[in-house]
Amino acid sequence: MHYNQAGNGNYDPAPEVTNTSTTGKASQTITVTTPAPATADFGDTFTVAATSSSGDAVVVTTTGGCTNVGSDVTVTACLAWCITTKRAMATMTLRQ
């Protein structure tokens, strides 16, 4: 911040005063609003959903025995599977 005063007919200009302020990024959380089911069979498709406290979109990714298109998850193998939701630096993993 720079503060200046130009002066007038009776006063000379005031010397500039500066001030520095530092801000950081706010923390955020991800809340799972529609979790994966406790169990699912090969070929089952289900929808998961999550929101972030920042209001930004949450991206869903999968690993293991399932695939996803957006928030729709399909079980593709009889393995343990994992759904991860991410927003910026926040990560939460749901393991089945």
C-alpha atoms as an extended CHARMM CRD file, in Angstrom:
* protein
*
        96  EXT
         1         1  MET       CA              0.0000000000        0.0000000000        0.0000000000  PROA      1               0.0000000000
         2         2  HSD       CA              1.1820000000        3.4780000000       -0.8420000000  PROA      2               0.0000000000
         3         3  TYR       CA             -0.2790000000        6.5020000000        0.8890000000  PROA      3               0.0000000000
         4         4  ASN       CA              0.2450000000        9.9080000000       -0.6890000000  PROA      4               0.0000000000
         5         5  GLN       CA             -0.9680000000       13.4570000000       -0.0840000000  PROA      5               0.0000000000
         6         6  ALA       CA             -0.2540000000       16.0120000000       -2.7770000000  PROA      6               0.0000000000
         7         7  GLY       CA             -0.3680000000       19.1290000000       -0.6150000000  PROA      7               0.0000000000
         8         8  ASN       CA             -2.1760000000       22.3460000000       -1.4860000000  PROA      8               0.0000000000
         9         9  GLY       CA             -1.6670000000       26.1200000000       -1.4880000000  PROA      9               0.0000000000
        10        10  ASN       CA             -0.8450000000       26.1100000000        2.2470000000  PROA      10              0.0000000000
        11        11  TYR       CA              0.9660000000       22.7540000000        2.6470000000  PROA      11              0.0000000000
        12        12  ASP       CA              3.8370000000       20.9790000000        0.9300000000  PROA      12              0.0000000000
        13        13  PRO       CA              3.2200000000       17.3900000000       -0.2140000000  PROA      13              0.0000000000
        14        14  ALA       CA              3.5150000000       14.8620000000        2.5860000000  PROA      14              0.0000000000
        15        15  PRO       CA              6.2080000000       12.2060000000        2.2540000000  PROA      15              0.0000000000
        16        16  GLU       CA              4.8900000000        8.8830000000        0.9630000000  PROA      16              0.0000000000
        17        17  VAL       CA              4.1100000000        6.2510000000        3.5570000000  PROA      17              0.0000000000
        18        18  THR       CA              4.1300000000        2.5580000000        2.5730000000  PROA      18              0.0000000000
        19        19  ASN       CA              2.6930000000       -0.4590000000        4.2920000000  PROA      19              0.0000000000
        20        20  THR       CA              3.1060000000       -4.1400000000        3.4510000000  PROA      20              0.0000000000
        21        21  SER       CA              0.5080000000       -6.8090000000        4.0860000000  PROA      21              0.0000000000
        22        22  THR       CA              0.8560000000      -10.5410000000        3.4430000000  PROA      22              0.0000000000
        23        23  THR       CA             -2.0600000000      -12.8490000000        2.8320000000  PROA      23              0.0000000000
        24        24  GLY       CA             -2.1310000000      -16.6120000000        2.5030000000  PROA      24              0.0000000000
        25        25  LYS       CA             -4.4470000000      -19.0950000000        0.9330000000  PROA      25              0.0000000000
        26        26  ALA       CA             -7.4320000000      -20.1350000000        2.9970000000  PROA      26              0.0000000000
        27        27  SER       CA             -7.7170000000      -23.7810000000        3.9670000000  PROA      27              0.0000000000
        28        28  GLN       CA            -10.5690000000      -25.8450000000        2.6100000000  PROA      28              0.0000000000
        29        29  THR       CA            -12.2110000000      -29.1710000000        3.2190000000  PROA      29              0.0000000000
        30        30  ILE       CA            -13.9040000000      -31.7670000000        1.0290000000  PROA      30              0.0000000000
        31        31  THR       CA            -17.1760000000      -33.2500000000        2.2450000000  PROA      31              0.0000000000
        32        32  VAL       CA            -18.4430000000      -36.4690000000        0.6840000000  PROA      32              0.0000000000
        33        33  THR       CA            -22.1720000000      -35.9410000000        0.1450000000  PROA      33              0.0000000000
        34        34  THR       CA            -22.9070000000      -39.2160000000       -1.6820000000  PROA      34              0.0000000000
        35        35  PRO       CA            -20.4200000000      -41.9040000000       -0.6120000000  PROA      35              0.0000000000
        36        36  ALA       CA            -19.6110000000      -45.1350000000       -2.3970000000  PROA      36              0.0000000000
        37        37  PRO       CA            -21.6920000000      -48.0970000000       -1.2480000000  PROA      37              0.0000000000
        38        38  ALA       CA            -20.1930000000      -50.3860000000        1.3990000000  PROA      38              0.0000000000
        39        39  THR       CA            -20.2580000000      -53.2520000000       -1.1250000000  PROA      39              0.0000000000
        40        40  ALA       CA            -20.6030000000      -53.4550000000       -4.8930000000  PROA      40              0.0000000000
        41        41  ASP       CA            -20.5070000000      -56.2900000000       -7.4140000000  PROA      41              0.0000000000
        42        42  PHE       CA            -18.6330000000      -56.6010000000      -10.6930000000  PROA      42              0.0000000000
        43        43  GLY       CA            -20.3910000000      -54.4730000000      -13.3080000000  PROA      43              0.0000000000
        44        44  ASP       CA            -22.2730000000      -52.3200000000      -10.7850000000  PROA      44              0.0000000000
        45        45  THR       CA            -22.3760000000      -48.5890000000      -11.4690000000  PROA      45              0.0000000000
        46        46  PHE       CA            -23.0300000000      -46.0440000000       -8.7620000000  PROA      46              0.0000000000
        47        47  THR       CA            -22.6950000000      -42.2940000000       -8.3280000000  PROA      47              0.0000000000
        48        48  VAL       CA            -20.5190000000      -40.5460000000       -5.7580000000  PROA      48              0.0000000000
        49        49  ALA       CA            -20.4900000000      -36.8360000000       -4.9550000000  PROA      49              0.0000000000
        50        50  ALA       CA            -18.5250000000      -34.3660000000       -2.8710000000  PROA      50              0.0000000000
        51        51  THR       CA            -18.4150000000      -30.6210000000       -2.2670000000  PROA      51              0.0000000000
        52        52  SER       CA            -15.5950000000      -28.3250000000       -1.1980000000  PROA      52              0.0000000000
        53        53  SER       CA            -15.8440000000      -25.5530000000        1.3620000000  PROA      53              0.0000000000
        54        54  SER       CA            -14.3960000000      -23.1730000000       -1.2540000000  PROA      54              0.0000000000
        55        55  GLY       CA            -17.3570000000      -23.8570000000       -3.5560000000  PROA      55              0.0000000000
        56        56  ASP       CA            -15.0620000000      -25.0410000000       -6.3400000000  PROA      56              0.0000000000
        57        57  ALA       CA            -15.7690000000      -28.2640000000       -8.2080000000  PROA      57              0.0000000000
        58        58  VAL       CA            -14.4530000000      -31.5360000000       -6.7790000000  PROA      58              0.0000000000
        59        59  VAL       CA            -12.8520000000      -34.0100000000       -9.1970000000  PROA      59              0.0000000000
        60        60  VAL       CA            -13.3970000000      -37.7490000000       -8.6730000000  PROA      60              0.0000000000
        61        61  THR       CA            -10.6960000000      -40.2430000000       -9.7260000000  PROA      61              0.0000000000
        62        62  THR       CA            -10.5600000000      -44.0020000000       -9.2510000000  PROA      62              0.0000000000
        63        63  THR       CA             -7.8870000000      -46.6950000000       -8.9580000000  PROA      63              0.0000000000
        64        64  GLY       CA             -7.9400000000      -50.4330000000       -8.5370000000  PROA      64              0.0000000000
        65        65  GLY       CA            -10.9050000000      -52.4440000000       -9.7200000000  PROA      65              0.0000000000
        66        66  CYS       CA            -13.0990000000      -49.6130000000      -10.9630000000  PROA      66              0.0000000000
        67        67  THR       CA            -13.2930000000      -46.8180000000      -13.4970000000  PROA      67              0.0000000000
        68        68  ASN       CA            -15.1930000000      -43.5700000000      -13.5280000000  PROA      68              0.0000000000
        69        69  VAL       CA            -16.6750000000      -41.0390000000      -15.8900000000  PROA      69              0.0000000000
        70        70  GLY       CA            -17.2180000000      -37.9220000000      -13.8340000000  PROA      70              0.0000000000
        71        71  SER       CA            -18.9850000000      -39.0080000000      -10.6590000000  PROA      71              0.0000000000
        72        72  ASP       CA            -20.2970000000      -42.2880000000      -12.1030000000  PROA      72              0.0000000000
        73        73  VAL       CA            -18.1680000000      -45.2270000000      -10.9450000000  PROA      73              0.0000000000
        74        74  THR       CA            -18.2630000000      -48.7460000000      -12.4530000000  PROA      74              0.0000000000
        75        75  VAL       CA            -16.7360000000      -51.8200000000      -10.7840000000  PROA      75              0.0000000000
        76        76  THR       CA            -14.5140000000      -53.4760000000      -13.4280000000  PROA      76              0.0000000000
        77        77  ALA       CA            -12.6930000000      -56.1500000000      -11.4080000000  PROA      77              0.0000000000
        78        78  CYS       CA            -13.0870000000      -58.1000000000       -8.2160000000  PROA      78              0.0000000000
        79        79  LEU       CA            -10.3400000000      -56.1730000000       -6.4150000000  PROA      79              0.0000000000
        80        80  ALA       CA            -10.1050000000      -53.5780000000       -3.7150000000  PROA      80              0.0000000000
        81        81  TRP       CA            -10.8840000000      -50.2000000000       -5.2370000000  PROA      81              0.0000000000
        82        82  CYS       CA            -10.2770000000      -46.6570000000       -4.2810000000  PROA      82              0.0000000000
        83        83  ILE       CA            -12.1320000000      -43.4280000000       -5.0070000000  PROA      83              0.0000000000
        84        84  THR       CA            -10.2490000000      -40.1740000000       -4.5050000000  PROA      84              0.0000000000
        85        85  THR       CA            -11.7890000000      -36.7240000000       -4.4850000000  PROA      85              0.0000000000
        86        86  LYS       CA             -9.5210000000      -33.7610000000       -5.0630000000  PROA      86              0.0000000000
        87        87  ARG       CA             -9.7610000000      -30.0070000000       -5.0350000000  PROA      87              0.0000000000
        88        88  ALA       CA             -6.6020000000      -27.9310000000       -5.2360000000  PROA      88              0.0000000000
        89        89  MET       CA             -4.3030000000      -29.2440000000       -2.4910000000  PROA      89              0.0000000000
        90        90  ALA       CA             -7.0110000000      -31.0840000000       -0.5400000000  PROA      90              0.0000000000
        91        91  THR       CA             -7.2880000000      -34.8610000000       -0.9080000000  PROA      91              0.0000000000
        92        92  MET       CA             -9.5170000000      -37.4060000000        0.7550000000  PROA      92              0.0000000000
        93        93  THR       CA             -9.4260000000      -41.1070000000       -0.0820000000  PROA      93              0.0000000000
        94        94  LEU       CA            -12.2370000000      -43.6110000000        0.4070000000  PROA      94              0.0000000000
        95        95  ARG       CA            -11.0730000000      -47.2260000000        0.3840000000  PROA      95              0.0000000000
        96        96  GLN       CA            -13.3520000000      -50.1890000000       -0.1050000000  PROA      96              0.0000000000
